[in-house]
Amino acid sequence: MNLRSRILCTTALMATLTVIPSCTEKTEEGPFIGRNEITLQSDTLTPEALWAMGRIGTYSASPDGRRVVYQVTYYSVAENRSHTVLYMMNADGSEQKMLTTTARNESDPAWISNERIAFLTDGEVWSMDTNGKGRKQLTQTDGSVDGFLFSPDGKKVILIKSVPYHDIIQERPADLPKSTGRVITDLMYRHWDHYVESIPHPFVLDLASGEEFDILEGYPYECPMEPFGGIEQLAWSPDSKKIAFTCRCLTGINYSISTDSDIFLYDVESGDMNKTKNLCKSCCEFDVVPDGGFVNSPDNICNPTKTLKNQFINTNLKNYNVGYDLNPKFSPDGCYVAWLSMERDGYEADRQRLCIYDLSQMSKEPTADSKAYVTESFDSNVDDFCWAPDSRTLYFIGVWHATVNLYRTNIEGEVTRLSECLADFGSLQMLNEKQLLMERHDMMHPADLYTVTPGNDATSTTMTQLTNENENILSQLAPASCEAHWVKTTDGQDMLYWVILPPHFDKNKKYPTLLFCEGGPQSPVSQFWSYRWNFFIMASQGYVIIAPNRRGLPGFGQEWLEEISGDWTGQCMKDYMTAIDDACQQLPYVDSNHLGAVGASFGGFSVYYLAGHHEGRFKCFISHDGAFNLEAMYTETEENWFSNWEYDDAYWNKDRTANASKTYENSPHRFVDKWDTPILCIHGEKDYRINATQGMSAFNAARMKGIPAELLLYPDENHWVLKPQNGILWQRTFFQWLDRWLKE
């Protein structure tokens, strides 16, 4: 395609885009960004319409269960920023009203009482009446609060604030305040998208006296844990006397190769860390781990260049909960603490089980009665959970066969499925004695809030939609649709793949088709809704999408999931080919002459690998933040436990395993000589998980091979694309590339 043709193609695309009127109003504090009441120019979902949607976030039910407060974030492309506001409604969804009308972000709503709501704005905790009036600032911290949690009695509040941390990146010399260099002495000097020169700590503030203290004062550990942990990693006991919190007592290289975090029980009244108990490791005190495990001394560390799978920490210390343990919640009667628990150290994608600890056993040596895993019969991850009022029953959500549904268990571990929705539930909490308040979404609908009344099983459970945040936009769009297809893999297993069909679908037409490659590598291809990797908008642009639940994805049993580790280029790649080949053979509307493959993270790695192994199937590729050179990736990434578990070994180890040798020998960069297909590479320069040099290297290789290629590089984005105008540019570039090669 020549330059003139490309300009005409781009102009035609732009002509079909929705023109969004301004969603901002000027206030004394600046522009107020609110809900977009817009009229679309067509029934096609465009990038602008997608970014005009409101995004429901944190929500909370009042103590009496009569009302719900929740946050919604709106975006202005013109202003290139977001604005978060708070709404309130009755528990049946009636009388929805906006509570906050300033231009500042007001978020994280929580109830102090039935008549008083707390929230976060400009790094401070405020409160207001249920009519939005009577606003009062409760903290004076110079804007340093990142999260908060009130005690049940309303007298104290946990504040999450960052404290300086210079154990790894040395503090700048006092006489060189404008110097930009960093003297680094150990690993974990970067995490996700930032240099680690501060860490989060929990502070307890007494609201009456104003006295405040840091629970972890003097300790170099994070709570909540970075990069994604929040206030959900801490919990108050019902009597407001204790705090359960999540912490990983490791730093530096130890931290970088271990996922071993624990649940600790802190006595608020004494304030004595020496009385803090580790609920995961034989009632150890804080900052203590068993001999042979990880300690803060390099002399006693496991081999940091090999997988921990077969090392002492996992083979001899399983009773110590050596994997991720996080997100504690007390039972309503205060007798138990439950949390999410992974069994093995160094494996961030291990099965996440629900663990219950009997606090009456805390003074004794651990027995079968003190700690129990109550979701053992559910062969997948528990994503979120809450206690029922009886303190013996728990509700949880988890993925099975590519949908995230509701389940019930109890302290005996009897699991029952309570919903069978072609959708995903995202989170849950108790609304009242009999109902749950839950967030739900699917591939064609963004998040909304629902009440769910659990029955004895899925057939007797009922649910009611409370919010319809984006009804104005969705009602103007022609709907796309999703179908489930099953196929036999090359090794005789049954695999599910989703087929997403365009609006106004005509079964007699041929459609250009995309193979979607999932990331993770252990993330589910469920009924997720994304504001970037959005199947609805892909279908709306005239594409059929084939989305396989290939080897390595949760929701099909632990054996299926674990087949990906150490075999990134084996069966999972065959599964991709099986899905797209089956679609071409069985679905007459799939145009086998116009196929593309797209994906991010491990999906981006998959695209780079397929580029050298697709045997002419695809006409173009798109890789976002994908790993290209696995040898470089091994030492570039910040969380080294990931590469250790997935690759088995450092590439320089002469005694590396067969899986490790196969991994490095099959790295995508070794097959560039077979590349012959146009490719678009996208990467964020603040992505410290998969560094931008990976995307640059892939693009450079393609151009040096003479292959048509483009590089979309973001200097200010991480593994995701978060800014509105960057998001619009991402979507436009994505579809212009696909249209150029698949619609000619």
C-alpha positions in Angstrom: 0.0 0.0 0.0 1.5 3.4 -1.0 1.5 6.5 1.1 -1.5 8.0 -0.6 -3.6 4.9 0.0 -2.6 4.9 3.6 -3.7 8.5 4.0 -7.0 7.8 2.4 -7.5 4.7 4.6 -6.7 6.8 7.8 -9.1 9.6 6.7 -11.9 7.1 6.1 -11.4 5.6 9.5 -11.4 9.0 11.2 -14.6 9.9 9.3 -16.5 7.1 11.1 -15.3 8.0 14.6 -17.9 9.3 17.0 -17.6 13.0 17.8 -18.0 13.4 21.5 -19.1 16.7 22.9 -17.2 18.2 25.8 -17.9 16.5 29.1 -16.4 19.2 31.2 -17.8 22.1 33.1 -15.7 24.9 34.6 -15.7 25.3 38.4 -13.7 27.4 40.7 -11.4 24.5 41.2 -11.0 23.7 37.5 -12.9 21.6 35.0 -15.5 19.1 36.3 -15.6 15.9 34.3 -18.8 14.0 34.6 -21.1 11.5 32.8 -21.2 11.8 29.0 -24.8 12.2 27.8 -23.9 11.9 24.1 -25.5 11.1 20.8 -23.5 8.8 18.7 -23.1 9.3 15.0 -23.5 5.6 14.3 -24.2 2.4 16.1 -20.5 1.4 16.0 -18.4 1.3 19.1 -15.4 3.6 18.5 -12.4 4.4 20.7 -14.0 7.8 21.6 -17.2 6.1 22.7 -15.3 3.6 24.7 -13.4 6.3 26.6 -16.7 8.2 27.2 -18.0 5.4 29.4 -18.1 5.7 33.1 -16.1 3.1 35.1 -17.6 1.9 38.3 -15.0 1.3 41.0 -15.0 0.9 44.8 -18.4 0.4 46.4 -19.7 -0.1 50.0 -22.9 -1.0 51.7 -24.1 0.9 54.8 -24.0 -1.0 58.1 -27.8 -1.4 58.1 -27.7 -2.6 54.4 -30.2 0.1 53.3 -27.9 2.2 51.1 -24.9 1.8 48.8 -22.2 4.4 48.1 -19.9 3.8 45.0 -17.4 5.6 42.9 -17.4 6.2 39.1 -14.5 7.5 37.1 -15.1 9.6 34.0 -12.5 10.6 31.4 -12.0 13.6 29.2 -9.9 13.1 26.1 -9.6 16.8 25.6 -8.3 17.4 29.1 -6.4 14.1 29.0 -7.3 13.2 32.5 -9.9 11.4 34.6 -12.2 12.5 37.4 -13.7 10.2 40.1 -17.0 11.1 41.8 -19.2 9.4 44.4 -22.8 8.3 44.1 -25.3 6.9 46.5 -28.4 4.9 46.0 -30.9 2.8 48.0 -30.1 -0.9 48.2 -32.7 -1.6 45.6 -31.0 0.7 43.1 -33.5 3.6 43.5 -32.8 7.2 44.1 -29.3 7.3 42.6 -27.6 10.6 43.1 -24.2 12.2 42.8 -22.7 13.1 46.2 -19.6 14.9 45.2 -19.5 17.8 42.7 -16.1 19.4 43.0 -13.4 19.2 40.3 -11.2 17.1 42.7 -11.1 13.3 42.6 -13.1 11.9 45.5 -12.8 8.2 45.8 -12.6 5.1 48.1 -16.0 5.5 49.8 -16.5 3.8 53.2 -19.2 4.0 55.9 -18.3 5.3 59.3 -21.9 4.9 60.4 -25.3 4.7 58.8 -25.3 8.5 58.4 -21.7 9.3 57.8 -19.5 8.4 54.8 -15.7 8.7 54.6 -13.8 9.2 51.4 -10.3 10.1 50.0 -9.5 13.3 48.2 -6.1 15.0 47.5 -4.4 12.5 49.8 -6.6 13.2 52.8 -9.5 11.4 54.5 -12.7 13.4 54.6 -16.2 12.6 55.8 -19.7 13.8 54.8 -23.3 13.2 55.5 -25.4 11.0 53.2 -26.6 14.0 51.3 -23.1 15.1 50.4 -23.1 18.0 52.9 -21.3 18.5 56.2 -17.9 17.8 54.7 -15.1 17.5 57.3 -11.4 16.9 56.8 -10.3 14.1 59.2 -6.6 13.9 58.5 -3.8 16.5 58.2 -0.9 14.7 56.4 0.1 17.1 53.6 -1.7 14.9 51.1 0.2 11.6 51.8 -2.7 9.2 52.5 -3.0 6.4 49.8 -5.7 4.4 51.5 -7.6 4.1 54.8 -9.7 1.7 56.9 -11.9 2.7 59.9 -12.1 0.5 62.9 -15.6 -1.0 63.5 -16.1 1.2 66.6 -15.2 4.3 64.5 -12.5 5.5 66.9 -9.4 4.7 64.9 -8.4 4.5 61.3 -5.6 2.8 59.5 -3.8 5.2 57.1 -1.6 3.9 54.3 1.3 6.3 53.7 4.7 6.1 52.0 7.8 6.3 54.1 11.4 7.0 52.7 13.3 3.8 51.9 17.0 3.9 51.0 18.3 0.5 51.8 18.8 -0.3 48.1 18.9 3.1 46.4 21.1 5.3 48.4 19.8 8.7 49.5 21.2 11.6 47.5 24.1 13.5 49.2 22.8 16.5 51.0 25.2 18.8 49.1 24.0 17.5 45.7 20.2 17.9 45.9 19.9 18.4 42.1 21.9 15.2 41.2 19.8 12.7 39.2 22.0 9.6 39.5 21.0 6.7 41.7 23.6 4.6 43.6 22.0 1.1 43.7 23.2 -1.7 46.0 20.8 -4.6 45.5 17.9 -6.0 43.5 14.3 -4.7 43.6 15.4 -1.1 42.9 12.6 -0.8 40.4 9.1 -2.2 40.7 6.4 -2.2 37.9 6.8 1.4 36.8 8.8 3.3 39.5 12.1 3.3 41.3 11.8 2.1 44.9 12.8 5.1 47.1 9.8 4.8 49.4 7.5 2.0 50.5 4.0 1.9 51.9 3.4 1.5 55.7 0.2 1.3 57.8 -0.3 4.0 60.4 -3.0 3.9 63.1 -4.6 7.2 63.9 -6.6 7.7 67.1 -9.3 10.2 66.0 -10.0 11.5 69.4 -6.5 12.2 70.5 -4.9 12.8 67.1 -2.1 10.4 68.1 -0.6 8.4 65.2 2.0 5.6 65.0 3.5 3.5 62.2 2.9 -0.2 62.8 6.0 -1.1 60.9 8.2 1.7 62.1 11.8 0.8 61.6 11.1 -2.2 59.4 12.1 -2.1 55.8 9.0 -4.0 54.6 6.0 -3.1 52.6 2.4 -3.2 53.8 0.4 -3.3 51.6 2.7 -5.1 49.2 3.6 -3.5 45.9 2.9 -3.1 43.1 -0.9 -3.8 43.3 -1.8 -4.2 47.0 -4.2 -1.9 48.7 -6.2 -1.5 51.9 -7.7 -5.0 51.2 -4.5 -6.4 52.6 -5.4 -5.3 56.1 -8.4 -5.9 58.3 -9.8 -4.9 61.7 -11.1 -7.4 64.2 -14.8 -6.9 65.0 -13.9 -5.6 68.5 -11.4 -3.1 67.0 -8.6 -4.5 69.2 -6.5 -6.3 66.6 -5.4 -5.8 63.0 -4.6 -8.6 60.6 -2.2 -7.4 57.9 -0.2 -8.8 54.9 3.5 -8.5 54.8 6.6 -10.0 53.1 9.5 -9.8 55.5 12.1 -9.7 52.7 14.2 -7.1 50.9 16.6 -6.9 48.0 17.6 -10.1 46.2 15.6 -12.2 48.7 12.5 -10.2 47.8 13.1 -10.5 44.1 13.1 -14.3 44.0 10.4 -15.0 46.7 6.7 -14.7 46.8 6.5 -15.7 50.5 4.2 -13.3 52.2 2.4 -13.9 55.5 -0.7 -12.8 57.5 0.2 -11.2 60.9 -2.0 -10.4 63.9 -1.2 -7.1 65.6 -2.5 -6.1 69.0 -3.6 -2.5 68.7 -4.0 -1.9 72.5 -0.5 -2.8 73.4 1.1 -1.5 70.2 3.9 -3.9 70.8 5.3 -5.5 67.6 6.9 -8.2 69.8 3.4 -9.5 70.5 2.6 -9.7 66.8 1.9 -13.3 65.7 2.5 -14.9 62.3 -0.7 -16.9 61.5 1.1 -18.7 58.6 4.3 -20.0 60.2 3.7 -21.8 63.4 2.8 -18.7 65.4 6.2 -17.2 64.8 6.7 -13.6 65.8 6.9 -10.8 63.2 10.1 -10.8 61.1 10.8 -14.5 61.8 10.9 -17.3 59.3 12.0 -20.9 59.8 15.5 -22.0 59.5 16.3 -23.0 55.9 13.8 -20.6 54.5 14.5 -17.1 53.4 16.0 -14.7 55.9 17.6 -11.3 55.4 21.1 -12.7 55.0 22.6 -13.7 51.6 24.5 -16.5 53.4 21.2 -18.4 54.0 19.4 -17.9 50.7 18.3 -20.5 48.2 19.9 -20.6 44.8 18.6 -17.4 43.2 19.3 -18.5 39.7 17.1 -21.6 39.7 13.4 -22.2 40.1 12.3 -22.7 43.7 10.1 -25.5 42.6 12.5 -28.2 43.9 14.4 -26.3 46.5 14.2 -26.6 50.3 11.7 -23.8 50.7 9.1 -25.8 48.8 10.1 -29.4 49.5 10.5 -29.2 53.3 8.5 -26.2 54.5 5.0 -26.5 53.0 3.5 -26.4 56.4 4.7 -22.8 56.8 2.6 -21.3 54.0 5.6 -20.3 51.9 3.6 -18.8 49.0 1.6 -15.7 48.7 -0.8 -15.2 51.6 -2.8 -12.0 51.5 -6.1 -10.2 52.0 -7.2 -11.3 55.5 -10.8 -10.9 56.7 -12.2 -11.6 60.2 -15.4 -13.6 60.7 -18.2 -11.4 62.1 -17.9 -13.2 65.5 -14.1 -12.6 65.6 -13.3 -16.3 66.0 -11.7 -16.8 62.6 -9.4 -15.1 60.1 -9.7 -16.1 56.5 -7.3 -15.2 53.7 -6.2 -16.1 50.2 -3.2 -18.5 50.1 -0.9 -20.0 47.6 1.1 -23.1 48.6 4.4 -22.7 46.9 7.1 -20.0 47.0 8.3 -18.4 43.8 5.1 -19.2 41.9 2.9 -16.2 41.5 0.3 -18.1 39.5 -0.1 -21.0 42.0 -3.7 -22.0 42.8 -5.1 -19.4 45.2 -7.0 -21.2 47.9 -9.2 -19.9 50.7 -7.6 -20.5 54.1 -9.3 -20.3 57.5 -7.5 -19.9 60.8 -9.2 -20.7 64.2 -8.0 -17.9 66.5 -8.8 -20.0 69.6 -5.8 -22.3 68.6 -3.3 -19.4 68.3 -1.6 -20.2 71.6 -1.1 -23.8 70.7 1.1 -25.6 68.2 -0.6 -25.8 64.8 -3.0 -28.7 64.4 -5.4 -29.9 61.8 -8.0 -27.8 63.7 -6.2 -24.5 63.7 -5.9 -23.9 59.9 -8.0 -25.3 57.1 -8.2 -24.9 53.3 -11.9 -24.8 52.5 -11.8 -24.7 48.7 -9.8 -27.8 48.0 -12.5 -29.3 45.9 -12.5 -26.2 43.7 -9.7 -26.8 41.2 -9.2 -23.2 40.3 -8.4 -19.8 41.9 -10.5 -18.0 44.5 -10.5 -14.4 43.3 -12.4 -12.7 46.2 -14.5 -13.8 49.2 -16.6 -12.6 52.1 -17.9 -14.0 55.3 -21.6 -14.7 55.8 -23.2 -13.4 59.0 -23.2 -16.8 60.6 -19.4 -16.8 60.7 -19.3 -20.4 59.4 -20.2 -19.8 55.7 -18.2 -17.9 53.1 -19.0 -16.8 49.6 -16.4 -16.6 46.9 -15.9 -16.0 43.2 -13.6 -17.9 40.9 -13.1 -18.8 37.3 -14.3 -22.1 35.9 -14.6 -22.8 32.1 -13.9 -19.2 31.3 -16.5 -17.5 33.5 -16.2 -16.1 37.0 -19.1 -17.2 39.0 -20.4 -17.3 42.6 -19.7 -20.2 45.0 -20.3 -21.0 48.7 -18.2 -22.9 51.1 -18.1 -23.4 54.9 -15.5 -24.3 57.6 -15.9 -27.9 56.6 -14.9 -27.2 53.0 -18.2 -28.1 51.3 -18.2 -26.1 48.1 -21.4 -25.3 46.1 -21.8 -23.4 42.9 -24.4 -20.7 43.1 -24.5 -19.1 39.7 -24.1 -20.1 36.1 -23.8 -16.7 34.3 -22.1 -16.1 31.0 -20.4 -13.3 32.7 -17.7 -12.4 35.3 -18.3 -11.3 38.8 -15.4 -8.9 39.8 -15.9 -8.5 43.6 -18.4 -9.1 46.4 -19.5 -8.1 49.9 -22.4 -8.7 52.1 -25.3 -6.2 51.7 -27.5 -7.5 54.5 -28.2 -10.8 56.2 -29.4 -12.5 53.1 -28.1 -10.6 50.1 -24.7 -10.0 48.5 -23.6 -6.8 46.7 -21.5 -7.7 43.7 -19.9 -6.2 40.6 -20.6 -7.9 37.3 -19.5 -7.5 33.7 -19.1 -9.4 30.4 -17.5 -9.0 27.0 -20.3 -6.7 25.8 -21.1 -4.8 29.0 -18.8 -2.9 31.4 -19.1 -3.2 35.2 -22.4 -2.6 37.0 -23.5 -3.4 40.5 -26.0 -6.2 41.3 -27.7 -7.6 44.4 -27.5 -11.4 44.5 -29.7 -13.6 46.8 -27.9 -16.9 47.1 -30.1 -20.0 46.9 -29.3 -23.6 47.6 -27.7 -23.9 44.1 -27.4 -22.0 40.9 -31.0 -22.6 39.8 -32.4 -20.9 42.9 -30.0 -18.0 43.2 -31.5 -14.7 42.0 -29.9 -11.4 41.1 -31.0 -7.8 40.3 -29.1 -5.2 38.4 -28.8 -2.0 40.4 -26.8 0.4 38.2 -26.8 0.9 34.4 -24.0 3.4 34.3 -23.5 3.4 30.5 -27.1 2.8 29.3 -27.0 5.9 27.2 -24.1 4.7 25.2 -24.8 1.0 25.1 -28.4 1.6 24.0 -27.1 3.3 20.8 -24.7 0.5 19.8 -25.5 -2.5 17.6 -24.7 -5.5 19.8 -21.9 -8.0 19.1 -22.3 -11.6 20.3 -20.2 -14.3 21.8 -20.3 -18.1 21.3 -18.4 -20.9 23.0 -16.8 -23.6 20.8 -14.9 -26.7 21.9 -12.2 -28.5 20.0 -9.8 -31.4 20.5 -6.2 -30.3 20.9 -3.3 -32.1 19.3 -2.8 -34.1 22.5 -6.5 -35.1 22.7 -7.7 -32.7 25.3 -10.9 -30.6 25.1 -10.3 -26.9 24.7 -12.8 -24.0 24.8 -12.4 -21.0 22.6 -14.6 -18.0 22.4 -15.9 -16.7 19.0 -16.9 -13.1 19.1 -19.1 -12.0 16.2 -19.5 -8.5 14.7 -22.7 -6.4 15.0 -25.1 -6.9 12.1 -23.4 -10.3 11.7 -24.2 -12.0 8.3 -23.4 -15.7 8.4 -23.1 -15.7 4.6 -20.3 -13.1 4.6 -16.6 -13.6 5.1 -14.9 -11.6 7.9 -11.3 -10.9 8.6 -10.4 -12.7 11.8 -8.1 -12.2 14.7 -6.5 -14.8 16.9 -6.3 -13.3 20.4 -3.3 -14.4 22.4 -3.8 -14.1 26.2 -1.2 -12.7 28.6 -0.2 -13.9 32.0 0.8 -16.5 30.9 -1.8 -17.7 33.5 -4.6 -15.1 33.1 -8.1 -16.4 32.2 -9.8 -15.7 28.9 -13.1 -15.2 30.7 -16.0 -12.8 30.1 -13.7 -9.9 30.9 -14.3 -6.3 29.9 -11.3 -4.2 29.0 -10.9 -0.6 28.0 -8.0 -1.5 25.7 -8.2 -5.2 24.8 -11.9 -4.9 24.2 -13.6 -7.6 22.2 -16.7 -5.5 21.6 -14.8 -2.8 19.8 -12.7 -5.3 17.8 -15.9 -6.9 16.6 -17.5 -3.5 16.0 -14.7 -2.7 13.5 -15.8 -5.7 11.5 -13.6 -8.5 12.8 -14.4 -12.0 14.1 -12.2 -12.8 17.2 -11.0 -16.3 18.1 -10.0 -16.3 21.8 -8.7 -19.7 22.9 -8.5 -20.9 26.5 -5.1 -22.5 25.7 -2.8 -24.5 27.9 -1.8 -22.5 31.0 -5.1 -20.7 31.7 -7.0 -21.1 35.0 -10.5 -22.5 35.1 -9.7 -25.9 33.6 -7.9 -27.6 36.5 -4.5 -27.1 37.9 -2.9 -29.7 35.6 -4.0 -27.7 32.6 -2.7 -24.5 34.1 0.7 -25.8 35.0 1.5 -27.2 31.6 2.6 -23.8 30.5 5.5 -23.3 32.9 8.7 -24.5 31.3 6.9 -25.0 28.0 6.1 -21.6 26.6 6.6 -22.7 23.0 5.2 -26.2 23.2 1.6 -27.3 23.7 0.2 -23.8 24.2 1.4 -22.7 20.8 -0.2 -25.9 19.3 -3.4 -24.9 21.1 -3.4 -21.5 19.4 -3.0 -23.2 16.0 -5.6 -25.7 16.8 -8.2 -23.0 17.6 -7.5 -20.8 14.6 -7.4 -23.9 12.2 -10.6 -25.2 13.6 -12.3 -21.9 13.2 -11.1 -21.7 9.6 -12.4 -25.2 8.9 -15.7 -25.2 10.9 -16.9 -21.6 10.6 -17.7 -20.5 7.0 -17.7 -16.8 7.9 -14.0 -16.9 8.9 -11.9 -15.6 6.1 -8.8 -17.8 6.2 -7.0 -15.5 3.8 -7.3 -12.5 6.1 -6.1 -13.6 9.5 -4.2 -11.6 12.1 -2.7 -12.5 15.5 -2.7 -10.0 18.4 -1.7 -10.1 22.1 -0.1 -8.4 25.1 2.5 -9.5 27.6 2.8 -13.3 27.3 0.3 -12.8 24.4 2.8 -10.4 22.9 5.5 -13.0 23.3 3.2 -15.5 21.6 2.8 -13.1 18.7 6.6 -12.8 18.3 7.0 -16.5 18.4 4.2 -17.2 16.0 5.8 -14.7 13.6 8.5 -17.2 13.1 6.3 -20.4 13.1 2.9 -19.6 11.6 3.6 -21.2 8.2 1.8 -18.5 6.3 -1.4 -18.5 8.2 -1.4 -14.8 9.2 -1.3 -11.6 7.2 -0.2 -9.3 10.1 0.7 -9.3 13.8 0.4 -6.9 16.7 2.4 -7.4 19.9 2.0 -5.1 22.9 4.6 -5.2 25.7 5.7 -8.7 24.6 8.9 -10.5 25.6 11.1 -10.9 22.5 14.5 -12.1 23.8 14.1 -14.4 26.9 17.8 -14.3 27.8 17.7 -10.5 28.1 14.3 -10.7 29.8 15.7 -13.0 32.5 18.0 -10.2 33.9 15.9 -7.2 32.8 12.6 -8.0 34.7 12.3 -6.8 38.3 10.5 -9.8 39.9 13.0 -12.6 39.3 10.8 -15.3 40.8 8.7 -15.1 37.6 11.5 -16.0 35.2 12.9 -18.5 37.6 9.7 -20.4 37.8 8.7 -20.1 34.2 12.2 -20.8 32.7 13.6 -23.1 35.4 17.1 -21.6 35.3 19.3 -18.6 34.5 20.5 -18.9 30.9 24.2 -19.0 32.0 23.8 -22.1 34.2 25.7 -25.0 32.6 23.6 -27.5 34.5 20.3 -26.0 33.5 17.3 -28.2 33.0 16.0 -29.5 29.7 13.0 -27.2 30.0 15.3 -24.2 30.5 17.4 -25.1 27.5 14.3 -25.5 25.4 12.9 -22.1 26.6 16.1 -20.2 25.6 16.6 -22.1 22.4 13.0 -21.3 21.3 13.1 -17.6 22.3 11.4 -15.6 19.5 14.5 -13.6 18.7 16.2 -16.7 17.4 13.6 -17.1 14.6 13.7 -13.7 13.1 15.2 -15.3 10.0 11.8 -16.8 9.4 9.9 -13.5 9.8 8.1 -12.5 6.6 4.9 -10.8 7.8 4.0 -7.2 8.8 4.2 -6.5 12.5 3.2 -3.6 14.8 5.1 -3.5 18.1 3.8 -1.4 21.0 5.6 -0.8 24.3 5.7 1.5 27.3 9.1 2.8 28.4 8.0 2.8 32.1 7.3 -1.0 31.8 9.8 -2.5 34.2 8.2 -5.9 34.1 9.0 -6.4 30.3 11.4 -3.7 29.4 10.8 -1.5 26.3 14.0 -2.7 24.8 12.1 -5.9 24.0 9.7 -4.1 21.8 12.4 -1.9 20.3 14.5 -5.0 19.5 11.6 -6.7 17.7 10.8 -3.7 15.7 14.4 -3.1 14.7 14.8 -6.7 13.7 11.7 -6.5 11.5 12.9 -3.4 9.7 16.4 -4.7 9.2 14.8 -7.8 7.6 12.9 -5.5 5.3 9.5 -6.4 6.8 6.8 -3.7 7.0 6.7 -2.7 10.7 5.6 0.1 13.0 6.6 0.9 16.6 4.2 2.7 18.9 6.4 3.7 21.9 5.0 5.5 25.0 7.7 7.2 27.2 5.1 7.8 30.0 3.2 4.5 30.1 3.9 1.2 31.9 2.7 -2.3 31.1 -0.7 -0.7 30.5 -1.9 2.4 28.7 -3.7 4.6 31.2 -3.9 8.2 29.8 -7.0 9.0 27.6 -5.2 10.4 24.6 -2.6 7.6 24.7 -5.5 5.2 24.8 -7.2 6.7 21.8 -3.9 6.7 19.9 -3.5 3.0 20.9 -6.9 2.1 19.5 -6.5 4.1 16.3 -3.0 2.7 15.6 -4.3 -0.8 16.3 -7.2 -0.7 13.9 -5.4 1.2 11.2 -2.7 -1.5 11.2 -5.3 -4.3 11.0 -7.3 -2.6 8.3 -4.3 -1.9 6.2 -3.4 -5.6 6.0 -6.6 -7.5 6.5 -9.2 -5.4 4.7 -7.5 -5.0 1.3 
